[in-house]
Amino acid sequence: MTIKKTVENAVQAKKEIEDLVTQGYTHDDIYLFAHDKKRGNHITDALDTETVSMKDQGFFQSMKNMFTSRGDELRSKMEVAGLSKAEAAIAEEELDQGKLIIVAKK
């Protein structure tokens, strides 16, 4: 089962992640996305959530992401994390507005 949450900031993200953990998700099941790469990395490290790795995406998709826009990269990674193409497109629009996306997948 995949759950998507949209939050405004790291404080709200922390609360949502704590709620997901109480529902049985582990930190390894939870992904956090931000449009700004540095912001995303900083919050992911601080809240101990998972990142979509080359292993998750596959070598060729990882290489393709090196040459695509940030939006395309994020949509691809959110699909790997469990969202459909349509859900990832909507979530990427929310990221454009400065929001954070949390995806939890068991």
N, CA, C and O atoms as a GROMACS GRO file, in nm:
protein
  424
    1MET      N    1   0.083  -0.118   0.000
    1MET     CA    2   0.000   0.000   0.000
    1MET      C    3   0.088   0.125   0.000
    1MET      O    4   0.186   0.132   0.074
    2THR      N    5   0.052   0.221  -0.082
    2THR     CA    6   0.127   0.346  -0.092
    2THR      C    7   0.042   0.461  -0.042
    2THR      O    8  -0.075   0.474  -0.079
    3ILE      N    9   0.102   0.544   0.042
    3ILE     CA   10   0.035   0.662   0.096
    3ILE      C   11   0.115   0.785   0.055
    3ILE      O   12   0.238   0.785   0.063
    4LYS      N   13   0.044   0.890   0.010
    4LYS     CA   14   0.109   1.017  -0.026
    4LYS      C   15   0.054   1.127   0.064
    4LYS      O   16  -0.067   1.140   0.081
    5LYS      N   17   0.144   1.204   0.121
    5LYS     CA   18   0.106   1.318   0.204
    5LYS      C   19   0.175   1.442   0.149
    5LYS      O   20   0.289   1.434   0.102
    6THR      N   21   0.108   1.556   0.154
    6THR     CA   22   0.166   1.684   0.113
    6THR      C   23   0.170   1.775   0.234
    6THR      O   24   0.070   1.792   0.304
    7VAL      N   25   0.287   1.833   0.260
    7VAL     CA   26   0.304   1.922   0.375
    7VAL      C   27   0.374   2.050   0.332
    7VAL      O   28   0.433   2.056   0.224
    8GLU      N   29   0.367   2.149   0.417
    8GLU     CA   30   0.425   2.280   0.387
    8GLU      C   31   0.572   2.293   0.427
    8GLU      O   32   0.648   2.366   0.363
    9ASN      N   33   0.612   2.222   0.535
    9ASN     CA   34   0.747   2.244   0.588
    9ASN      C   35   0.797   2.120   0.663
    9ASN      O   36   0.726   2.020   0.677
   10ALA      N   37   0.920   2.130   0.711
   10ALA     CA   38   0.983   2.016   0.779
   10ALA      C   39   0.915   1.982   0.911
   10ALA      O   40   0.913   1.865   0.950
   11VAL      N   41   0.859   2.079   0.979
   11VAL     CA   42   0.790   2.053   1.106
   11VAL      C   43   0.667   1.965   1.080
   11VAL      O   44   0.645   1.867   1.151
   12GLN      N   45   0.589   2.001   0.979
   12GLN     CA   46   0.473   1.920   0.943
   12GLN      C   47   0.516   1.783   0.893
   12GLN      O   48   0.451   1.682   0.922
   13ALA      N   49   0.626   1.779   0.816
   13ALA     CA   50   0.678   1.652   0.765
   13ALA      C   51   0.714   1.559   0.880
   13ALA      O   52   0.684   1.440   0.876
   14LYS      N   53   0.780   1.613   0.983
   14LYS     CA   54   0.819   1.533   1.098
   14LYS      C   55   0.697   1.471   1.165
   14LYS      O   56   0.698   1.353   1.201
   15LYS      N   57   0.591   1.551   1.182
   15LYS     CA   58   0.469   1.500   1.244
   15LYS      C   59   0.407   1.389   1.159
   15LYS      O   60   0.368   1.285   1.213
   16GLU      N   61   0.399   1.409   1.028
   16GLU     CA   62   0.340   1.308   0.939
   16GLU      C   63   0.423   1.179   0.940
   16GLU      O   64   0.368   1.069   0.940
   17ILE      N   65   0.555   1.194   0.941
   17ILE     CA   66   0.643   1.076   0.943
   17ILE      C   67   0.626   1.000   1.074
   17ILE      O   68   0.623   0.877   1.075
   18GLU      N   69   0.617   1.072   1.185
   18GLU     CA   70   0.593   1.007   1.315
   18GLU      C   71   0.460   0.931   1.313
   18GLU      O   72   0.451   0.820   1.366
   19ASP      N   73   0.357   0.991   1.252
   19ASP     CA   74   0.227   0.924   1.241
   19ASP      C   75   0.239   0.796   1.157
   19ASP      O   76   0.181   0.694   1.192
   20LEU      N   77   0.314   0.803   1.047
   20LEU     CA   78   0.331   0.684   0.961
   20LEU      C   79   0.405   0.573   1.036
   20LEU      O   80   0.374   0.455   1.020
   21VAL      N   81   0.504   0.612   1.116
   21VAL     CA   82   0.579   0.512   1.194
   21VAL      C   83   0.486   0.444   1.294
   21VAL      O   84   0.496   0.323   1.315
   22THR      N   85   0.396   0.520   1.356
   22THR     CA   86   0.302   0.459   1.451
   22THR      C   87   0.202   0.367   1.380
   22THR      O   88   0.142   0.280   1.443
   23GLN      N   89   0.185   0.387   1.248
   23GLN     CA   90   0.097   0.301   1.169
   23GLN      C   91   0.169   0.175   1.119
   23GLN      O   92   0.110   0.092   1.051
   24GLY      N   93   0.298   0.162   1.153
   24GLY     CA   94   0.371   0.042   1.116
   24GLY      C   95   0.472   0.058   1.005
   24GLY      O   96   0.541  -0.038   0.970
   25TYR      N   97   0.483   0.176   0.948
   25TYR     CA   98   0.586   0.199   0.846
   25TYR      C   99   0.720   0.221   0.915
   25TYR      O  100   0.726   0.277   1.024
   26THR      N  101   0.827   0.176   0.851
   26THR     CA  102   0.960   0.204   0.903
   26THR      C  103   1.016   0.324   0.828
   26THR      O  104   0.962   0.364   0.725
   27HIS      N  105   1.124   0.381   0.879
   27HIS     CA  106   1.186   0.495   0.810
   27HIS      C  107   1.236   0.454   0.672
   27HIS      O  108   1.246   0.538   0.583
   28ASP      N  109   1.267   0.326   0.653
   28ASP     CA  110   1.309   0.277   0.521
   28ASP      C  111   1.193   0.269   0.422
   28ASP      O  112   1.216   0.258   0.302
   29ASP      N  113   1.069   0.274   0.471
   29ASP     CA  114   0.950   0.270   0.386
   29ASP      C  115   0.905   0.410   0.343
   29ASP      O  116   0.815   0.423   0.261
   30ILE      N  117   0.968   0.514   0.399
   30ILE     CA  118   0.919   0.651   0.383
   30ILE      C  119   1.018   0.733   0.301
   30ILE      O  120   1.138   0.737   0.330
   31TYR      N  121   0.965   0.798   0.196
   31TYR     CA  122   1.045   0.884   0.108
   31TYR      C  123   0.995   1.028   0.120
   31TYR      O  124   0.875   1.051   0.131
   32LEU      N  125   1.087   1.122   0.116
   32LEU     CA  126   1.051   1.263   0.121
   32LEU      C  127   1.107   1.331  -0.003
   32LEU      O  128   1.223   1.309  -0.038
   33PHE      N  129   1.026   1.413  -0.069
   33PHE     CA  130   1.067   1.482  -0.190
   33PHE      C  131   1.048   1.633  -0.174
   33PHE      O  132   0.949   1.679  -0.118
   34ALA      N  133   1.144   1.709  -0.223
   34ALA     CA  134   1.137   1.855  -0.231
   34ALA      C  135   1.190   1.895  -0.367
   34ALA      O  136   1.276   1.828  -0.423
   35HIS      N  137   1.137   2.006  -0.420
   35HIS     CA  138   1.184   2.047  -0.553
   35HIS      C  139   1.330   2.090  -0.550
   35HIS      O  140   1.406   2.060  -0.642
   36ASP      N  141   1.369   2.158  -0.443
   36ASP     CA  142   1.509   2.200  -0.429
   36ASP      C  143   1.589   2.082  -0.374
   36ASP      O  144   1.559   2.030  -0.266
   37LYS      N  145   1.690   2.041  -0.448
   37LYS     CA  146   1.768   1.922  -0.412
   37LYS      C  147   1.833   1.934  -0.274
   37LYS      O  148   1.829   1.840  -0.195
   38LYS      N  149   1.893   2.051  -0.245
   38LYS     CA  150   1.960   2.070  -0.115
   38LYS      C  151   1.859   2.063  -0.001
   38LYS      O  152   1.885   2.001   0.102
   39ARG      N  153   1.744   2.127  -0.020
   39ARG     CA  154   1.640   2.124   0.083
   39ARG      C  155   1.595   1.980   0.107
   39ARG      O  156   1.581   1.937   0.222
   40GLY      N  157   1.572   1.907   0.000
   40GLY     CA  158   1.529   1.768   0.012
   40GLY      C  159   1.630   1.682   0.084
   40GLY      O  160   1.595   1.603   0.171
   41ASN      N  161   1.758   1.698   0.047
   41ASN     CA  162   1.863   1.620   0.112
   41ASN      C  163   1.874   1.654   0.260
   41ASN      O  164   1.888   1.565   0.344
   42HIS      N  165   1.867   1.782   0.291
   42HIS     CA  166   1.879   1.826   0.430
   42HIS      C  167   1.765   1.769   0.516
   42HIS      O  168   1.789   1.716   0.624
   43ILE      N  169   1.642   1.780   0.467
   43ILE     CA  170   1.527   1.731   0.544
   43ILE      C  171   1.528   1.578   0.551
   43ILE      O  172   1.496   1.521   0.656
   44THR      N  173   1.564   1.512   0.441
   44THR     CA  174   1.572   1.366   0.440
   44THR      C  175   1.672   1.318   0.545
   44THR      O  176   1.644   1.223   0.619
   45ASP      N  177   1.788   1.382   0.551
   45ASP     CA  178   1.889   1.345   0.652
   45ASP      C  179   1.838   1.372   0.793
   45ASP      O  180   1.854   1.288   0.882
   46ALA      N  181   1.777   1.488   0.815
   46ALA     CA  182   1.731   1.526   0.948
   46ALA      C  183   1.620   1.434   0.999
   46ALA      O  184   1.614   1.403   1.118
   47LEU      N  185   1.532   1.390   0.909
   47LEU     CA  186   1.418   1.309   0.950
   47LEU      C  187   1.440   1.159   0.927
   47LEU      O  188   1.350   1.078   0.951
   48ASP      N  189   1.559   1.124   0.881
   48ASP     CA  190   1.598   0.983   0.864
   48ASP      C  191   1.501   0.907   0.774
   48ASP      O  192   1.459   0.796   0.806
   49THR      N  193   1.467   0.968   0.659
   49THR     CA  194   1.383   0.899   0.562
   49THR      C  195   1.470   0.843   0.450
   49THR      O  196   1.590   0.872   0.443
   50GLU      N  197   1.410   0.765   0.364
   50GLU     CA  198   1.482   0.695   0.259
   50GLU      C  199   1.494   0.783   0.134
   50GLU      O  200   1.414   0.874   0.113
   51THR      N  201   1.595   0.754   0.052
   51THR     CA  202   1.609   0.819  -0.078
   51THR      C  203   1.592   0.714  -0.186
   51THR      O  204   1.619   0.595  -0.164
   52VAL      N  205   1.548   0.757  -0.303
   52VAL     CA  206   1.537   0.666  -0.417
   52VAL      C  207   1.676   0.654  -0.477
   52VAL      O  208   1.730   0.751  -0.529
   53SER      N  209   1.732   0.535  -0.470
   53SER     CA  210   1.870   0.514  -0.513
   53SER      C  211   1.876   0.459  -0.656
   53SER      O  212   1.774   0.428  -0.718
   54MET      N  213   1.999   0.448  -0.706
   54MET     CA  214   2.020   0.390  -0.838
   54MET      C  215   1.968   0.247  -0.840
   54MET      O  216   1.913   0.201  -0.940
   55LYS      N  217   1.987   0.177  -0.730
   55LYS     CA  218   1.938   0.038  -0.720
   55LYS      C  219   1.787   0.033  -0.737
   55LYS      O  220   1.735  -0.056  -0.804
   56ASP      N  221   1.716   0.128  -0.675
   56ASP     CA  222   1.570   0.133  -0.684
   56ASP      C  223   1.523   0.164  -0.826
   56ASP      O  224   1.429   0.104  -0.877
   57GLN      N  225   1.592   0.259  -0.891
   57GLN     CA  226   1.551   0.306  -1.023
   57GLN      C  227   1.601   0.219  -1.137
   57GLN      O  228   1.536   0.208  -1.241
   58GLY      N  229   1.714   0.158  -1.116
   58GLY     CA  230   1.781   0.087  -1.225
   58GLY      C  231   1.886   0.180  -1.286
   58GLY      O  232   1.872   0.302  -1.285
   59PHE      N  233   1.990   0.120  -1.338
   59PHE     CA  234   2.104   0.195  -1.391
   59PHE      C  235   2.064   0.290  -1.503
   59PHE      O  236   2.101   0.408  -1.502
   60PHE      N  237   1.987   0.242  -1.601
   60PHE     CA  238   1.955   0.323  -1.718
   60PHE      C  239   1.865   0.440  -1.683
   60PHE      O  240   1.882   0.550  -1.737
   61GLN      N  241   1.768   0.420  -1.594
   61GLN     CA  242   1.682   0.530  -1.553
   61GLN      C  243   1.762   0.634  -1.475
   61GLN      O  244   1.740   0.754  -1.489
   62SER      N  245   1.856   0.588  -1.392
   62SER     CA  246   1.942   0.681  -1.317
   62SER      C  247   2.026   0.765  -1.413
   62SER      O  248   2.043   0.885  -1.393
   63MET      N  249   2.077   0.701  -1.516
   63MET     CA  250   2.157   0.775  -1.616
   63MET      C  251   2.070   0.874  -1.692
   63MET      O  252   2.112   0.987  -1.718
   64LYS      N  253   1.949   0.833  -1.727
   64LYS     CA  254   1.857   0.922  -1.797
   64LYS      C  255   1.825   1.044  -1.712
   64LYS      O  256   1.819   1.156  -1.763
   65ASN      N  257   1.806   1.024  -1.581
   65ASN     CA  258   1.772   1.134  -1.491
   65ASN      C  259   1.883   1.238  -1.483
   65ASN      O  260   1.858   1.354  -1.448
   66MET      N  261   2.007   1.198  -1.514
   66MET     CA  262   2.118   1.293  -1.511
   66MET      C  263   2.103   1.398  -1.622
   66MET      O  264   2.162   1.506  -1.613
   67PHE      N  265   2.025   1.366  -1.726
   67PHE     CA  266   2.013   1.455  -1.841
   67PHE      C  267   1.873   1.511  -1.860
   67PHE      O  268   1.843   1.568  -1.965
   68THR      N  269   1.787   1.495  -1.760
   68THR     CA  270   1.651   1.547  -1.769
   68THR      C  271   1.633   1.661  -1.671
   68THR      O  272   1.719   1.689  -1.588
   69SER      N  273   1.519   1.727  -1.681
   69SER     CA  274   1.489   1.838  -1.590
   69SER      C  275   1.466   1.785  -1.450
   69SER      O  276   1.442   1.666  -1.430
   70ARG      N  277   1.472   1.874  -1.353
   70ARG     CA  278   1.447   1.835  -1.214
   70ARG      C  279   1.305   1.779  -1.198
   70ARG      O  280   1.284   1.682  -1.125
   71GLY      N  281   1.209   1.839  -1.266
   71GLY     CA  282   1.072   1.790  -1.259
   71GLY      C  283   1.059   1.648  -1.311
   71GLY      O  284   0.992   1.565  -1.249
   72ASP      N  285   1.123   1.620  -1.426
   72ASP     CA  286   1.119   1.484  -1.482
   72ASP      C  287   1.184   1.384  -1.387
   72ASP      O  288   1.135   1.273  -1.368
   73GLU      N  289   1.296   1.425  -1.328
   73GLU     CA  290   1.367   1.339  -1.233
   73GLU      C  291   1.279   1.308  -1.113
   73GLU      O  292   1.270   1.193  -1.070
   74LEU      N  293   1.214   1.411  -1.059
   74LEU     CA  294   1.129   1.391  -0.941
   74LEU      C  295   1.010   1.302  -0.972
   74LEU      O  296   0.976   1.213  -0.893
   75ARG      N  297   0.945   1.323  -1.087
   75ARG     CA  298   0.832   1.238  -1.124
   75ARG      C  299   0.876   1.092  -1.136
   75ARG      O  300   0.806   1.002  -1.091
   76SER      N  301   0.991   1.071  -1.199
   76SER     CA  302   1.044   0.935  -1.214
   76SER      C  303   1.070   0.871  -1.078
   76SER      O  304   1.034   0.756  -1.056
   77LYS      N  305   1.131   0.945  -0.987
   77LYS     CA  306   1.162   0.892  -0.855
   77LYS      C  307   1.035   0.866  -0.774
   77LYS      O  308   1.028   0.768  -0.699
   78MET      N  309   0.935   0.953  -0.788
   78MET     CA  310   0.810   0.932  -0.715
   78MET      C  311   0.736   0.809  -0.768
   78MET      O  312   0.668   0.740  -0.692
   79GLU      N  313   0.748   0.782  -0.898
   79GLU     CA  314   0.688   0.660  -0.954
   79GLU      C  315   0.758   0.537  -0.896
   79GLU      O  316   0.692   0.438  -0.862
   80VAL      N  317   0.891   0.541  -0.886
   80VAL     CA  318   0.964   0.430  -0.826
   80VAL      C  319   0.921   0.410  -0.680
   80VAL      O  320   0.914   0.297  -0.632
   81ALA      N  321   0.892   0.520  -0.611
   81ALA     CA  322   0.850   0.513  -0.471
   81ALA      C  323   0.707   0.463  -0.455
   81ALA      O  324   0.664   0.435  -0.343
   82GLY      N  325   0.631   0.451  -0.567
   82GLY     CA  326   0.499   0.391  -0.557
   82GLY      C  327   0.383   0.471  -0.612
   82GLY      O  328   0.270   0.422  -0.612
   83LEU      N  329   0.406   0.594  -0.660
   83LEU     CA  330   0.297   0.672  -0.716
   83LEU      C  331   0.276   0.637  -0.863
   83LEU      O  332   0.369   0.595  -0.931
   84SER      N  333   0.153   0.653  -0.910
   84SER     CA  334   0.125   0.634  -1.052
   84SER      C  335   0.179   0.756  -1.129
   84SER      O  336   0.218   0.856  -1.068
   85LYS      N  337   0.182   0.748  -1.260
   85LYS     CA  338   0.228   0.862  -1.341
   85LYS      C  339   0.144   0.986  -1.313
   85LYS      O  340   0.198   1.095  -1.296
   86ALA      N  341   0.013   0.969  -1.306
   86ALA     CA  342  -0.076   1.082  -1.281
   86ALA      C  343  -0.054   1.141  -1.142
   86ALA      O  344  -0.048   1.263  -1.126
   87GLU      N  345  -0.041   1.054  -1.042
   87GLU     CA  346  -0.017   1.101  -0.905
   87GLU      C  347   0.117   1.175  -0.896
   87GLU      O  348   0.128   1.278  -0.829
   88ALA      N  349   0.219   1.121  -0.963
   88ALA     CA  350   0.352   1.185  -0.962
   88ALA      C  351   0.347   1.322  -1.029
   88ALA      O  352   0.414   1.415  -0.985
   89ALA      N  353   0.269   1.335  -1.136
   89ALA     CA  354   0.258   1.464  -1.205
   89ALA      C  355   0.191   1.568  -1.114
   89ALA      O  356   0.235   1.683  -1.109
   90ILE      N  357   0.086   1.528  -1.045
   90ILE     CA  358   0.018   1.619  -0.951
   90ILE      C  359   0.111   1.655  -0.836
   90ILE      O  360   0.119   1.771  -0.796
   91ALA      N  361   0.182   1.556  -0.784
   91ALA     CA  362   0.274   1.580  -0.672
   91ALA      C  363   0.387   1.676  -0.715
   91ALA      O  364   0.429   1.760  -0.637
   92GLU      N  365   0.434   1.662  -0.838
   92GLU     CA  366   0.542   1.750  -0.886
   92GLU      C  367   0.493   1.894  -0.896
   92GLU      O  368   0.570   1.987  -0.871
   93GLU      N  369   0.366   1.914  -0.931
   93GLU     CA  370   0.309   2.049  -0.932
   93GLU      C  371   0.306   2.107  -0.790
   93GLU      O  372   0.330   2.226  -0.771
   94GLU      N  373   0.276   2.022  -0.693
   94GLU     CA  374   0.277   2.068  -0.553
   94GLU      C  375   0.420   2.104  -0.510
   94GLU      O  376   0.440   2.200  -0.436
   95LEU      N  377   0.517   2.028  -0.557
   95LEU     CA  378   0.658   2.060  -0.526
   95LEU      C  379   0.696   2.195  -0.586
   95LEU      O  380   0.772   2.270  -0.525
   96ASP      N  381   0.643   2.225  -0.705
   96ASP     CA  382   0.670   2.354  -0.769
   96ASP      C  383   0.623   2.470  -0.682
   96ASP      O  384   0.676   2.581  -0.691
   97GLN      N  385   0.523   2.445  -0.597
   97GLN     CA  386   0.469   2.548  -0.507
   97GLN      C  387   0.546   2.555  -0.375
   97GLN      O  388   0.507   2.629  -0.284
   98GLY      N  389   0.656   2.479  -0.364
   98GLY     CA  390   0.738   2.483  -0.244
   98GLY      C  391   0.699   2.384  -0.136
   98GLY      O  392   0.756   2.385  -0.027
   99LYS      N  393   0.602   2.298  -0.166
   99LYS     CA  394   0.558   2.201  -0.066
   99LYS      C  395   0.651   2.080  -0.065
   99LYS      O  396   0.734   2.064  -0.155
  100LEU      N  397   0.637   1.996   0.034
  100LEU     CA  398   0.711   1.870   0.047
  100LEU      C  399   0.613   1.756   0.026
  100LEU      O  400   0.497   1.763   0.066
  101ILE      N  401   0.661   1.650  -0.038
  101ILE     CA  402   0.580   1.531  -0.061
  101ILE      C  403   0.642   1.416   0.017
  101ILE      O  404   0.763   1.392   0.011
  102ILE      N  405   0.557   1.345   0.090
  102ILE     CA  406   0.600   1.225   0.163
  102ILE      C  407   0.528   1.108   0.099
  102ILE      O  408   0.406   1.110   0.080
  103VAL      N  409   0.605   1.004   0.066
  103VAL     CA  410   0.546   0.882   0.011
  103VAL      C  411   0.590   0.767   0.101
  103VAL      O  412   0.709   0.748   0.126
  104ALA      N  413   0.493   0.691   0.148
  104ALA     CA  414   0.521   0.574   0.230
  104ALA      C  415   0.471   0.451   0.155
  104ALA      O  416   0.358   0.448   0.107
  105LYS      N  417   0.557   0.351   0.145
  105LYS     CA  418   0.524   0.231   0.067
  105LYS      C  419   0.571   0.108   0.141
  105LYS      O  420   0.688   0.096   0.176
  106LYS      N  421   0.477   0.015   0.164
  106LYS     CA  422   0.513  -0.113   0.228
  106LYS      C  423   0.534  -0.217   0.123
  106LYS      O  424   0.566  -0.332   0.155
   0.00000   0.00000   0.00000
